């Protein structure tokens, strides 16, 4: 997940393992952007 400067939240990537998602979040954080990045478990879709 990513939060921009206006507080809007976006999915950056889906269907990753937790390890891969955490690595991706660390990569984005290391770039020094103002946005915040974090990992959360994907919610099941549909009924």
Gaussian input, Z-matrix of N, CA and C with variables (Angstrom, degrees):
# hf/3-21g

backbone

0 1
 N
 C     1     B1
 C     2     B2     1     A1
 N     3     B3     2     A2     1     D1
 C     4     B4     3     A3     2     D2
 C     5     B5     4     A4     3     D3
 N     6     B6     5     A5     4     D4
 C     7     B7     6     A6     5     D5
 C     8     B8     7     A7     6     D6
 N     9     B9     8     A8     7     D7
 C    10    B10     9     A9     8     D8
 C    11    B11    10    A10     9     D9
 N    12    B12    11    A11    10    D10
 C    13    B13    12    A12    11    D11
 C    14    B14    13    A13    12    D12
 N    15    B15    14    A14    13    D13
 C    16    B16    15    A15    14    D14
 C    17    B17    16    A16    15    D15
 N    18    B18    17    A17    16    D16
 C    19    B19    18    A18    17    D17
 C    20    B20    19    A19    18    D18
 N    21    B21    20    A20    19    D19
 C    22    B22    21    A21    20    D20
 C    23    B23    22    A22    21    D21
 N    24    B24    23    A23    22    D22
 C    25    B25    24    A24    23    D23
 C    26    B26    25    A25    24    D24
 N    27    B27    26    A26    25    D25
 C    28    B28    27    A27    26    D26
 C    29    B29    28    A28    27    D27
 N    30    B30    29    A29    28    D28
 C    31    B31    30    A30    29    D29
 C    32    B32    31    A31    30    D30
 N    33    B33    32    A32    31    D31
 C    34    B34    33    A33    32    D32
 C    35    B35    34    A34    33    D33
 N    36    B36    35    A35    34    D34
 C    37    B37    36    A36    35    D35
 C    38    B38    37    A37    36    D36
 N    39    B39    38    A38    37    D37
 C    40    B40    39    A39    38    D38
 C    41    B41    40    A40    39    D39
 N    42    B42    41    A41    40    D40
 C    43    B43    42    A42    41    D41
 C    44    B44    43    A43    42    D42
 N    45    B45    44    A44    43    D43
 C    46    B46    45    A45    44    D44
 C    47    B47    46    A46    45    D45
 N    48    B48    47    A47    46    D46
 C    49    B49    48    A48    47    D47
 C    50    B50    49    A49    48    D48
 N    51    B51    50    A50    49    D49
 C    52    B52    51    A51    50    D50
 C    53    B53    52    A52    51    D51
 N    54    B54    53    A53    52    D52
 C    55    B55    54    A54    53    D53
 C    56    B56    55    A55    54    D54
 N    57    B57    56    A56    55    D55
 C    58    B58    57    A57    56    D56
 C    59    B59    58    A58    57    D57
 N    60    B60    59    A59    58    D58
 C    61    B61    60    A60    59    D59
 C    62    B62    61    A61    60    D60
 N    63    B63    62    A62    61    D61
 C    64    B64    63    A63    62    D62
 C    65    B65    64    A64    63    D63
 N    66    B66    65    A65    64    D64
 C    67    B67    66    A66    65    D65
 C    68    B68    67    A67    66    D66
 N    69    B69    68    A68    67    D67
 C    70    B70    69    A69    68    D68
 C    71    B71    70    A70    69    D69
 N    72    B72    71    A71    70    D70
 C    73    B73    72    A72    71    D71
 C    74    B74    73    A73    72    D72
 N    75    B75    74    A74    73    D73
 C    76    B76    75    A75    74    D74
 C    77    B77    76    A76    75    D75
 N    78    B78    77    A77    76    D76
 C    79    B79    78    A78    77    D77
 C    80    B80    79    A79    78    D78
 N    81    B81    80    A80    79    D79
 C    82    B82    81    A81    80    D80
 C    83    B83    82    A82    81    D81
 N    84    B84    83    A83    82    D82
 C    85    B85    84    A84    83    D83
 C    86    B86    85    A85    84    D84
 N    87    B87    86    A86    85    D85
 C    88    B88    87    A87    86    D86
 C    89    B89    88    A88    87    D87
 N    90    B90    89    A89    88    D88
 C    91    B91    90    A90    89    D89
 C    92    B92    91    A91    90    D90
 N    93    B93    92    A92    91    D91
 C    94    B94    93    A93    92    D92
 C    95    B95    94    A94    93    D93
 N    96    B96    95    A95    94    D94
 C    97    B97    96    A96    95    D95
 C    98    B98    97    A97    96    D96
 N    99    B99    98    A98    97    D97
 C   100   B100    99    A99    98    D98
 C   101   B101   100   A100    99    D99
 N   102   B102   101   A101   100   D100
 C   103   B103   102   A102   101   D101
 C   104   B104   103   A103   102   D102
 N   105   B105   104   A104   103   D103
 C   106   B106   105   A105   104   D104
 C   107   B107   106   A106   105   D105
 N   108   B108   107   A107   106   D106
 C   109   B109   108   A108   107   D107
 C   110   B110   109   A109   108   D108
 N   111   B111   110   A110   109   D109
 C   112   B112   111   A111   110   D110
 C   113   B113   112   A112   111   D111
 N   114   B114   113   A113   112   D112
 C   115   B115   114   A114   113   D113
 C   116   B116   115   A115   114   D114
 N   117   B117   116   A116   115   D115
 C   118   B118   117   A117   116   D116
 C   119   B119   118   A118   117   D117
 N   120   B120   119   A119   118   D118
 C   121   B121   120   A120   119   D119
 C   122   B122   121   A121   120   D120
 N   123   B123   122   A122   121   D121
 C   124   B124   123   A123   122   D122
 C   125   B125   124   A124   123   D123
 N   126   B126   125   A125   124   D124
 C   127   B127   126   A126   125   D125
 C   128   B128   127   A127   126   D126
 N   129   B129   128   A128   127   D127
 C   130   B130   129   A129   128   D128
 C   131   B131   130   A130   129   D129
 N   132   B132   131   A131   130   D130
 C   133   B133   132   A132   131   D131
 C   134   B134   133   A133   132   D132
 N   135   B135   134   A134   133   D133
 C   136   B136   135   A135   134   D134
 C   137   B137   136   A136   135   D135
 N   138   B138   137   A137   136   D136
 C   139   B139   138   A138   137   D137
 C   140   B140   139   A139   138   D138

   B1=1.4432
   B2=1.5199
   B3=1.3300
   B4=1.4634
   B5=1.5124
   B6=1.3410
   B7=1.4498
   B8=1.5219
   B9=1.3383
   B10=1.4590
   B11=1.5249
   B12=1.3302
   B13=1.4604
   B14=1.5256
   B15=1.3292
   B16=1.4572
   B17=1.5197
   B18=1.3314
   B19=1.4465
   B20=1.5173
   B21=1.3356
   B22=1.4608
   B23=1.5192
   B24=1.3390
   B25=1.4595
   B26=1.5256
   B27=1.3354
   B28=1.4498
   B29=1.5223
   B30=1.3200
   B31=1.4581
   B32=1.5198
   B33=1.3160
   B34=1.4662
   B35=1.5245
   B36=1.3196
   B37=1.4677
   B38=1.5131
   B39=1.3056
   B40=1.4652
   B41=1.5232
   B42=1.3066
   B43=1.4664
   B44=1.5220
   B45=1.3460
   B46=1.4594
   B47=1.5205
   B48=1.3180
   B49=1.4579
   B50=1.5257
   B51=1.3156
   B52=1.4661
   B53=1.5269
   B54=1.3192
   B55=1.4658
   B56=1.5274
   B57=1.3342
   B58=1.4708
   B59=1.5292
   B60=1.3303
   B61=1.4653
   B62=1.5277
   B63=1.3206
   B64=1.4605
   B65=1.5201
   B66=1.3235
   B67=1.4703
   B68=1.5260
   B69=1.3351
   B70=1.4641
   B71=1.5300
   B72=1.3080
   B73=1.4671
   B74=1.5282
   B75=1.3240
   B76=1.4715
   B77=1.5219
   B78=1.3326
   B79=1.4678
   B80=1.5232
   B81=1.3239
   B82=1.4584
   B83=1.5243
   B84=1.3305
   B85=1.4626
   B86=1.5277
   B87=1.3270
   B88=1.4624
   B89=1.5221
   B90=1.3184
   B91=1.4723
   B92=1.5229
   B93=1.3345
   B94=1.4525
   B95=1.5199
   B96=1.3269
   B97=1.4582
   B98=1.5202
   B99=1.3202
   B100=1.4636
   B101=1.5234
   B102=1.3235
   B103=1.4548
   B104=1.5243
   B105=1.3285
   B106=1.4613
   B107=1.5210
   B108=1.3226
   B109=1.4653
   B110=1.5182
   B111=1.3323
   B112=1.4539
   B113=1.5168
   B114=1.3135
   B115=1.4714
   B116=1.5180
   B117=1.3176
   B118=1.4600
   B119=1.5196
   B120=1.3112
   B121=1.4561
   B122=1.5217
   B123=1.3252
   B124=1.4547
   B125=1.5240
   B126=1.3189
   B127=1.4554
   B128=1.5222
   B129=1.3158
   B130=1.4692
   B131=1.5328
   B132=1.3227
   B133=1.4628
   B134=1.5230
   B135=1.3145
   B136=1.4565
   B137=1.5164
   B138=1.3302
   B139=1.4694
   B140=1.5132
   A1=108.67
   A2=114.08
   A3=120.54
   A4=108.31
   A5=116.28
   A6=121.26
   A7=107.87
   A8=115.61
   A9=119.08
   A10=110.65
   A11=115.73
   A12=122.09
   A13=112.95
   A14=117.63
   A15=121.77
   A16=113.07
   A17=118.17
   A18=122.29
   A19=114.35
   A20=117.58
   A21=121.37
   A22=109.91
   A23=116.80
   A24=121.61
   A25=110.37
   A26=115.50
   A27=121.94
   A28=110.42
   A29=116.41
   A30=121.84
   A31=107.25
   A32=117.44
   A33=121.62
   A34=109.54
   A35=116.85
   A36=123.07
   A37=108.51
   A38=115.90
   A39=121.27
   A40=108.60
   A41=115.71
   A42=123.07
   A43=113.55
   A44=116.27
   A45=121.42
   A46=108.90
   A47=116.06
   A48=118.44
   A49=107.28
   A50=117.15
   A51=119.73
   A52=110.55
   A53=116.86
   A54=120.74
   A55=110.57
   A56=116.73
   A57=120.69
   A58=110.60
   A59=117.42
   A60=121.47
   A61=110.86
   A62=117.09
   A63=120.55
   A64=111.13
   A65=117.26
   A66=121.12
   A67=110.13
   A68=116.86
   A69=120.56
   A70=110.50
   A71=117.64
   A72=121.11
   A73=110.28
   A74=117.41
   A75=120.61
   A76=111.02
   A77=117.43
   A78=120.72
   A79=111.10
   A80=116.58
   A81=119.89
   A82=111.29
   A83=118.10
   A84=121.30
   A85=110.93
   A86=117.67
   A87=122.05
   A88=112.27
   A89=117.55
   A90=121.12
   A91=112.26
   A92=116.83
   A93=120.18
   A94=114.99
   A95=118.46
   A96=120.37
   A97=109.50
   A98=115.96
   A99=120.67
   A100=112.29
   A101=117.77
   A102=120.83
   A103=111.19
   A104=115.19
   A105=121.93
   A106=108.43
   A107=115.91
   A108=121.76
   A109=109.12
   A110=117.35
   A111=121.83
   A112=109.46
   A113=114.95
   A114=122.17
   A115=107.81
   A116=115.78
   A117=120.14
   A118=108.31
   A119=115.37
   A120=120.40
   A121=109.14
   A122=114.97
   A123=121.23
   A124=109.86
   A125=116.28
   A126=121.74
   A127=110.08
   A128=117.99
   A129=120.18
   A130=109.80
   A131=115.94
   A132=119.64
   A133=110.72
   A134=114.68
   A135=121.17
   A136=114.49
   A137=114.65
   A138=120.11
   A139=113.85
   D1=154.61
   D2=177.18
   D3=-137.43
   D4=140.40
   D5=172.57
   D6=-116.34
   D7=126.79
   D8=179.90
   D9=-86.09
   D10=-176.31
   D11=-176.32
   D12=-63.70
   D13=-20.49
   D14=-178.52
   D15=-97.26
   D16=4.56
   D17=178.77
   D18=86.53
   D19=5.50
   D20=177.37
   D21=-76.95
   D22=138.29
   D23=-178.97
   D24=-109.39
   D25=139.73
   D26=-176.89
   D27=-136.55
   D28=147.06
   D29=170.93
   D30=-79.38
   D31=125.78
   D32=178.32
   D33=-86.00
   D34=-49.64
   D35=177.07
   D36=-146.47
   D37=149.46
   D38=178.39
   D39=-124.40
   D40=167.20
   D41=176.01
   D42=61.55
   D43=38.52
   D44=174.41
   D45=-107.34
   D46=156.72
   D47=170.39
   D48=-69.42
   D49=161.09
   D50=178.97
   D51=-59.54
   D52=-41.65
   D53=-179.13
   D54=-61.19
   D55=-45.82
   D56=179.61
   D57=-65.44
   D58=-40.54
   D59=179.95
   D60=-64.48
   D61=-42.24
   D62=178.90
   D63=-65.66
   D64=-38.47
   D65=177.65
   D66=-64.27
   D67=-42.03
   D68=179.37
   D69=-64.95
   D70=-42.78
   D71=178.11
   D72=-60.51
   D73=-42.21
   D74=178.05
   D75=-63.01
   D76=-39.71
   D77=178.67
   D78=-61.18
   D79=-46.32
   D80=179.48
   D81=-65.83
   D82=-42.56
   D83=178.61
   D84=-60.67
   D85=-36.98
   D86=-177.91
   D87=-67.03
   D88=-19.03
   D89=-179.97
   D90=-73.33
   D91=-15.35
   D92=175.44
   D93=80.50
   D94=19.13
   D95=176.35
   D96=-69.31
   D97=162.21
   D98=178.22
   D99=-74.34
   D100=-19.73
   D101=-177.99
   D102=-69.03
   D103=157.55
   D104=175.59
   D105=-104.63
   D106=142.39
   D107=179.66
   D108=-126.20
   D109=142.07
   D110=176.16
   D111=-155.97
   D112=168.11
   D113=-178.53
   D114=-109.76
   D115=136.76
   D116=171.58
   D117=-140.86
   D118=153.03
   D119=-178.59
   D120=-69.23
   D121=136.14
   D122=179.60
   D123=-71.58
   D124=135.64
   D125=178.26
   D126=-79.65
   D127=140.81
   D128=177.59
   D129=-58.80
   D130=142.47
   D131=179.96
   D132=-100.85
   D133=144.62
   D134=175.14
   D135=69.54
   D136=172.99
   D137=-179.78
   D138=-77.62

